[in-house]
Amino acid sequence: MANLSEVDLSGADLSKAHLLLADLSGADLSGAELSRAYLAGAKLVGANLGKANLSMANLSMANLSEADLSGADLSGADLNGPT
């Protein structure tokens, strides 16, 4: 499990990234390209995902508590069972 908490990844290209169970708590992912990323079970508590592209991303069972998703593209994303 990768620990990327509090990391600044704003604007990063993480398309198709495999981040299963990754800890991205408090990370800045604003404007990041996360299309088709595999984020199943990831911890995104308090993460900034504003204007991020999460289209077709797998966010099943991801913890999105207090995450900022304003302006994020979630089209086709798998949000099955997030907590």
N, CA, C and O of each residue as an XYZ file, in Angstrom:
332
protein
N       0.847     -1.182      0.000
C       0.000      0.000      0.000
C       0.892      1.245      0.000
O       1.721      1.428      0.891
N       0.710      2.081     -0.995
C       1.501      3.302     -1.117
C       0.988      4.382     -0.170
O      -0.219      4.591     -0.051
N       1.912      5.065      0.500
C       1.539      6.184      1.363
C       1.882      7.482      0.635
O       3.043      7.883      0.559
N       0.855      8.121      0.108
C       1.003      9.381     -0.614
C       0.210     10.483      0.077
O      -0.233     11.434     -0.567
N       0.033     10.355      1.383
C      -0.745     11.349      2.113
C      -0.030     12.694      2.099
O       1.192     12.780      2.222
N      -0.834     13.735      1.944
C      -0.370     15.126      1.954
C       0.548     15.489      0.780
O       1.155     16.560      0.797
N       0.665     14.633     -0.232
C       1.538     14.882     -1.382
C       0.850     15.819     -2.369
O      -0.365     15.744     -2.554
N       1.615     16.696     -3.000
C       1.083     17.597     -4.022
C       1.224     16.928     -5.388
O       2.316     16.853     -5.951
N       0.102     16.448     -5.904
C       0.052     15.821     -7.221
C      -0.870     16.620     -8.142
O      -1.430     16.076     -9.093
N      -1.023     17.898     -7.858
C      -1.917     18.729     -8.662
C      -1.446     18.756    -10.112
O      -0.273     18.996    -10.399
N      -2.382     18.504    -11.014
C      -2.093     18.525    -12.441
C      -1.320     17.318    -12.951
O      -0.975     17.272    -14.132
N      -1.040     16.351    -12.104
C      -0.254     15.181    -12.518
C      -1.056     14.268    -13.442
O      -2.279     14.183    -13.334
N      -0.364     13.594    -14.339
C      -1.006     12.604    -15.208
C      -0.864     11.238    -14.557
O       0.193     10.610    -14.617
N      -1.946     10.791    -13.935
C      -1.994      9.492    -13.270
C      -3.025      8.587    -13.954
O      -3.581      7.678    -13.338
N      -3.263      8.855    -15.224
C      -4.234      8.039    -15.942
C      -3.747      6.592    -15.963
O      -2.569      6.318    -16.189
N      -4.669      5.688    -15.725
C      -4.418      4.247    -15.675
C      -3.475      3.837    -14.540
O      -2.973      2.713    -14.543
N      -3.228      4.714    -13.581
C      -2.367      4.372    -12.441
C      -3.036      3.305    -11.589
O      -4.257      3.306    -11.430
N      -2.248      2.408    -11.049
C      -2.761      1.350    -10.180
C      -2.428      1.738     -8.743
O      -1.294      1.569     -8.296
N      -3.421      2.258     -8.023
C      -3.237      2.761     -6.665
C      -4.159      2.039     -5.689
O      -4.786      2.667     -4.836
N      -4.236      0.733     -5.818
C      -5.057     -0.089     -4.944
C      -4.662      0.136     -3.487
O      -3.495     -0.007     -3.123
N      -5.651      0.491     -2.650
C      -5.476      0.705     -1.208
C      -4.488      1.816     -0.861
O      -4.021      1.882      0.277
N      -4.162      2.678     -1.800
C      -3.216      3.769     -1.538
C      -3.780      4.766     -0.528
O      -4.984      5.023     -0.499
N      -2.902      5.318      0.290
C      -3.303      6.368      1.235
C      -2.987      7.714      0.600
O      -1.828      8.120      0.513
N      -4.038      8.398      0.157
C      -3.927      9.716     -0.467
C      -4.631     10.762      0.398
O      -5.106     11.777     -0.111
N      -4.694     10.515      1.690
C      -5.353     11.438      2.616
C      -4.701     12.812      2.549
O      -3.482     12.935      2.664
N      -5.512     13.833      2.363
C      -5.024     15.192      2.346
C      -4.179     15.547      1.136
O      -3.617     16.641      1.080
N      -4.077     14.653      0.174
C      -3.271     14.926     -1.025
C      -3.961     15.968     -1.901
O      -5.187     16.070     -1.921
N      -3.152     16.735     -2.621
C      -3.685     17.710     -3.579
C      -3.634     17.073     -4.962
O      -2.574     16.960     -5.577
N      -4.803     16.663     -5.431
C      -4.945     16.055     -6.753
C      -5.776     16.954     -7.657
O      -6.357     16.488     -8.638
N      -5.832     18.223     -7.334
C      -6.645     19.149     -8.120
C      -6.137     19.202     -9.558
O      -4.941     19.348     -9.807
N      -7.061     19.083    -10.483
C      -6.724     19.139    -11.904
C      -5.942     17.936    -12.403
O      -5.452     17.951    -13.533
N      -5.813     16.902    -11.596
C      -5.046     15.720    -12.004
C      -5.828     14.887    -13.018
O      -7.059     14.870    -13.016
N      -5.102     14.213    -13.865
C      -5.667     13.299    -14.857
C      -5.654     11.894    -14.252
O      -4.608     11.248    -14.184
N      -6.825     11.430    -13.814
C      -6.963     10.135    -13.163
C      -7.927      9.230    -13.927
O      -8.500      8.301    -13.357
N      -8.103      9.503    -15.214
C      -9.027      8.677    -15.988
C      -8.516      7.244    -16.024
O      -7.331      6.986    -16.232
N      -9.453      6.319    -15.813
C      -9.177      4.882    -15.802
C      -8.183      4.452    -14.719
O      -7.623      3.358    -14.790
N      -7.963      5.308    -13.721
C      -7.087      4.936    -12.601
C      -7.785      3.897    -11.729
O      -9.010      3.906    -11.612
N      -7.022      3.017    -11.127
C      -7.547      1.980    -10.252
C      -7.287      2.400     -8.813
O      -6.181      2.241     -8.296
N      -8.325      2.940     -8.171
C      -8.232      3.480     -6.825
C      -9.121      2.711     -5.849
O      -9.578      3.268     -4.851
N      -9.363      1.444     -6.135
C     -10.226      0.638     -5.271
C      -9.658      0.582     -3.858
O      -8.484      0.273     -3.658
N     -10.507      0.884     -2.887
C     -10.109      0.836     -1.489
C      -9.154      1.933     -1.058
O      -8.643      1.900      0.062
N      -8.905      2.904     -1.927
C      -7.978      3.985     -1.593
C      -8.554      4.884     -0.501
O      -9.769      5.042     -0.384
N      -7.675      5.458      0.281
C      -8.055      6.396      1.336
C      -7.816      7.808      0.806
O      -6.674      8.250      0.681
N      -8.906      8.507      0.496
C      -8.855      9.856     -0.076
C      -9.478     10.871      0.880
O     -10.049     11.869      0.440
N      -9.372     10.623      2.164
C      -9.975     11.484      3.186
C      -9.372     12.877      3.110
O      -8.160     13.050      3.243
N     -10.231     13.868      2.894
C      -9.782     15.255      2.855
C      -8.932     15.612      1.648
O      -8.318     16.679      1.623
N      -8.885     14.741      0.646
C      -8.091     15.020     -0.558
C      -8.764     16.092     -1.406
O      -9.990     16.202     -1.425
N      -7.966     16.869     -2.096
C      -8.489     17.878     -3.019
C      -8.498     17.266     -4.415
O      -7.448     17.086     -5.032
N      -9.688     16.948     -4.903
C      -9.864     16.372     -6.232
C     -10.611     17.348     -7.139
O     -11.192     16.952     -8.149
N     -10.587     18.620     -6.767
C     -11.280     19.639     -7.545
C     -10.788     19.667     -8.979
O      -9.585     19.733     -9.230
N     -11.720     19.617     -9.919
C     -11.461     19.657    -11.362
C     -10.588     18.506    -11.854
O     -10.013     18.585    -12.939
N     -10.485     17.444    -11.068
C      -9.737     16.258    -11.517
C     -10.584     15.464    -12.497
O     -11.812     15.465    -12.412
N      -9.926     14.788    -13.424
C     -10.624     13.910    -14.361
C     -10.565     12.496    -13.820
O      -9.528     11.836    -13.879
N     -11.689     12.038    -13.290
C     -11.812     10.691    -12.729
C     -12.721      9.827    -13.596
O     -13.290      8.845    -13.119
N     -12.858     10.190    -14.864
C     -13.750      9.424    -15.734
C     -13.243      7.995    -15.880
O     -12.058      7.753    -16.105
N     -14.168      7.066    -15.747
C     -13.896      5.633    -15.867
C     -12.941      5.097    -14.796
O     -12.428      3.986    -14.927
N     -12.701      5.874    -13.746
C     -11.822      5.423    -12.659
C     -12.567      4.426    -11.774
O     -13.789      4.489    -11.642
N     -11.821      3.517    -11.178
C     -12.409      2.563    -10.246
C     -12.184      3.084     -8.829
O     -11.070      3.041     -8.308
N     -13.258      3.577     -8.215
C     -13.221      4.107     -6.855
C     -14.039      3.234     -5.910
O     -14.490      3.696     -4.862
N     -14.229      1.972     -6.284
C     -15.037      1.097     -5.442
C     -14.394      0.944     -4.067
O     -13.192      0.708     -3.941
N     -15.219      1.084     -3.058
C     -14.812      0.989     -1.655
C     -13.777      2.046     -1.228
O     -13.155      1.903     -0.175
N     -13.590      3.084     -2.019
C     -12.676      4.171     -1.647
C     -13.319      5.028     -0.564
O     -14.537      5.207     -0.545
N     -12.503      5.550      0.327
C     -12.989      6.442      1.383
C     -12.816      7.880      0.905
O     -11.699      8.393      0.837
N     -13.933      8.523      0.577
C     -13.933      9.889      0.044
C     -14.437     10.896      1.076
O     -14.870     11.988      0.710
N     -14.387     10.546      2.343
C     -14.871     11.443      3.396
C     -14.144     12.785      3.334
O     -12.915     12.847      3.297
N     -14.934     13.850      3.322
C     -14.424     15.220      3.332
C     -13.541     15.562      2.132
O     -12.833     16.569      2.159
N     -13.573     14.742      1.082
C     -12.813     15.048     -0.133
C     -13.529     16.146     -0.913
O     -14.758     16.200     -0.938
N     -12.763     17.007     -1.541
C     -13.308     18.078     -2.378
C     -13.378     17.557     -3.812
O     -12.354     17.347     -4.462
N     -14.598     17.353     -4.287
C     -14.825     16.853     -5.643
C     -15.448     17.917     -6.537
O     -16.017     17.593     -7.579
N     -15.348     19.171     -6.143
C     -15.981     20.233     -6.917
C     -15.376     20.324     -8.323
O     -14.166     20.467     -8.493
N     -16.247     20.239     -9.306
C     -15.829     20.337    -10.693
C     -15.139     19.099    -11.229
O     -14.648     19.115    -12.358
N     -15.085     18.025    -10.454
C     -14.434     16.794    -10.905
C     -15.319     16.069    -11.915
O     -16.546     16.101    -11.811
N     -14.697     15.419    -12.884
C     -15.415     14.628    -13.883
C     -15.443     13.179    -13.406
O     -14.419     12.496    -13.403
N     -16.619     12.720    -13.005
C     -16.799     11.355    -12.506
C     -17.592     10.489    -13.485
O     -18.137      9.453    -13.106
N     -17.653     10.919    -14.739
C     -18.454     10.172    -15.714
C     -17.905      8.757    -15.904
O     -16.726      8.559    -16.199
N     -18.784      7.796    -15.728
C     -18.427      6.398    -15.907
C     -17.589      5.816    -14.780
O     -17.155      4.667    -14.873
N     -17.352      6.575    -13.721
C     -16.528      6.071    -12.601
C     -17.293      5.024    -11.803
O     -18.514      5.101    -11.668
N     -16.569      4.051    -11.280
C     -17.162      3.021    -10.442
C     -17.108      3.503     -8.998
O     -16.039      3.545     -8.389
N     -18.264      3.863     -8.457
C     -18.369      4.354     -7.091
C     -19.102      3.337     -6.222
O     -19.758      3.710     -5.250
N     -18.997      2.099     -6.555
C     -19.695      1.041     -5.841
C     -19.142      0.897     -4.418
O     -17.981      0.543     -4.216
N     -19.991      1.174     -3.460
C     -19.648      0.953     -2.053
C     -18.638      1.883     -1.427
O     -17.950      1.459     -0.499
N     -18.496      3.137     -1.870
C     -17.565      4.027     -1.169
C     -18.082      4.331      0.229
O     -19.290      4.334      0.463
N     -17.174      4.584      1.148
C     -17.565      4.886      2.522
C     -17.422      6.367      2.800
O     -17.706      6.817      3.910
